[in-house]
Amino acid sequence: MGTEMSTSPYTAMYTASALAYQELKTLLLLGEVPIGVRLREERIAERLGMSRTPVREALLRLHAEHFLDRHPEGGYKATNPSAQTMRELYEVRRALELFALRRARDTGGHDRSELDELHDEWATLDRDAAQVDAEFVLLDEDFHRRLAEAAGNRQLADELRSINERIRPVRSHDFVTPGRITATIEQHLEILGAVLARRLGVAATLLEHHIGESQSVVEVAVAEVLERMLSVGERDSAW
């Protein structure tokens, strides 16, 4: 007698929440959510064709990841990234990562086994690279955190993780830009190659260029998205 498979209410809710999260995040990254408008669960649920509970879970998650801010009247609104704050966070990120490289140079080098493992993982990604994927930002954050950890200072790596979490909403725009995932993988492998060869001066130059290029791409993408958000608000404020 065969066993009939069933989907539990919990699994169904998890799937609906994940779907709501992905669809809302995509709308935010595309600039389809107007600036300053209060996001109402019932209206979003109607737009997405689902119940309010998974929408509520998605909103909570997006707020935790800094894609949404609290609205003064309750609920949430789309985060309006400040260009100044974005530049300052990139400056801190750059300073932390370059310091980690200098520290490794002064204290005897990186943990070779950690670097080898990281290189193997990114070489595999190079063969299977996707073209556009906002979730790639998590892999990118993991790379930079582990590179800093391999330099021997986990507290520094924790600070870098915190900075990357705060900057994630704007950095996600980097990986919905065509060609950026492939370029990022290639640059990561170049940086790792230089570190493994103990050419830390070269690695620092490559790393600084890599971060600067990402910042430039993100600034252009975010400016375009903000323009779309303002335009959307003029024609559709019913959220």
N, C-alpha and C positions, 0 to 999 in steps of 0.2 A: 504494500500500500504506500503510495507516494505521500510525501510531506508537502503540504501546501504552504508556500511562502507568503507571509503577510508583512505589511509595512506598519510598524508601530506608530502611534500618534506622535511620539517623541521624534522619531526619524523623519516623519513627514514635516513636522514643525521646523526641525533643523534644516531640512532641505529648503523649505519656504523662506526661512530667515536668511540662509546663505544666498538664495536667489535675490531677495529684496536688497541685501547688502550690495551684491554685485551690480544690480541695475541702478541703484541710487548712486553708488560710487562712480559708475560710468557717466551718469548724468552730471554729476559734480565736476568730473574731469573734463567733460566736453563743454562745460559752461552753460548747461541747459537749466540750471537752477538760479533764479534771480537773486541778486545781492540784497540782504536785509529783510527778505520776506520770511515770515514765520511759517515753518513747515508743519502742517497739520497731518496727523496720522491718518485720519479718515480720508482726506483728499489724496494722499499718496497711495493709500491702499486701493482707492478707486482707480487711480492712474495705472497701477501695476496689476490690477485684477486679482487682489488677494486680501486676506483679512488683516486687521490692524495689528495683531500680535507679532507676526514676523516683521512687519514694518517697524514696530516699536523696538524690537531687538536690533534691527539694522541701524536705526537711528542712534541707539546707545553705543553700538560698536563704532560707528563713524565719528561720534563725538569723542570717544576714548582715543581714537586715532587722529584727532585734531582736524578732521575734515569738516566738522560742524562746531559752531559755538552755541552757547545758550542764548535764547532770545529773551529780551527784557520782559515780554508778556507771557513767558513760559514756552516750553518746547525748544526748538532749535532753529538755527538759520545757517546758511552756507558761510563758511569761513571766508573772510575777505583778507587775503594775505597782504601784509605790508611789505613793500619793496625794501624798505630800510631794514626791517626785521629779518627778511630773507637773506639779505647781504651779510648782516651781522652773524647769523647762524652759520652761513657758509664760511665766514672768516674764522669762527671758533672751530668748526670742523676741520678746516685746512690746518690751523695751528696745532690741533691735537694730533692729527695724523703725521705731520712732518716732525713733531716732537718725538713721536714714537719711533720713527726711523732714526733720528739722531741719538735717541737713548740706546737703541740697539747697537749702534756704531760704537758708543762709549762704554758699553757694558758687555761686550763680547759676542754680539750677534743675536740673531733670532733663533727660536726653537726650530731646528731643521725638520723634525718629524711633522710638526704642525704645518709648516710651509709646504712640504711634499704632499700632505693630504689635501690641502687647499688647492694646490696646483692640479692634482689629479681630478678633483671635482670640477674645476673650471675648464679643464681640457675636455672633459666629457660634455659640459654645457656647450662648448664651442662647436661640437659636432651636431648638437641637437637644438641649436638656438632658435627660439621663436622670433618673429619679426616685431610684434607689438604685444605687450602684456604689462599692464600696470602693476600686477603682483610681483613682477621681476624686481621691484624696488626692495623687497624683503631679502632676496638673494644678494643684491648689491650691498645692503646694509650689513648682512652677515659676513661678506667678504672683508669689508673695511674693519669691522670689529675684530675679526679673527686675525687679520694682519697686525692690528695693534696689540692684541693679546700675545701674539708670537714674539713681540718685542720684550715681553716680560713684565708688563705692568697692567694688571687686570683692572685696577681702579681707573686708569686712563681709558681702557676699553669700555668700561661701564659709562663713563662720562660721554664718550663718543656715541654709544648706543642711545643715551638720553637725547643728545643733540639730534641724532638722525630720526628719532621718533617725532620730535617737534617739527622737523623740516620735511617729514614724509609726504604730507599733502601736496607740497609744491614739487618735491622730487619725483613723485609719481608721474608728473607730466613728462619727465625725461623719457620714460619708457613707453609712452603712447606716441612718441615721435618716431616715424619710420627710420630704420637703420640704426637707432641708438642702442638697441640691445646687442647687436653684433659688434658695434664699435666698442661698447663697454667691455664685453668679454675679451676682445683682442687687447684692449688697454690693460685690463687686469692681468692677463697672462704676461704682457711685457713687463709690468711692474714686478710681478712675482719672479720672472726670469732674472731681472736685475738684482733683486734681493737675494735670490738663491746663489747668484754668482758673487755676492758680497760687494756689489757695485752700488753702494747705498747713495752715493751722490747722484748717480744716474737715476736710481729708483725715486729719489726725492724730486728730481726734475720731471720725471714721467708722472708721478703722483700729483704734483701741483698742476701740471697741464691737464690731467684727467679731471680733477675737481673743477678747475676753471672752465673747461669746456662744458661740463655738466651744468654749471651755474649759468653760463651764457644761453644754453638751449632752454633751460627752465625759465629764465627771465623772459625770453621771447614768447614761449608757450603760455606762461601765466598771464602776460599782458594781453594776448589774444583771447584767452578764456575770460578774463575780466571784462573785456569789451563785449563778448557774447552775453555774459551774465547781465550786463546793463541793458543790452538790447532785448533780451528775453523779458526782463522786468517791465519794459515798456509795453509789451504786447500780451504778457501772461503773468499776472501777479497772483493768480488764484492757486495757491499752494497750501 
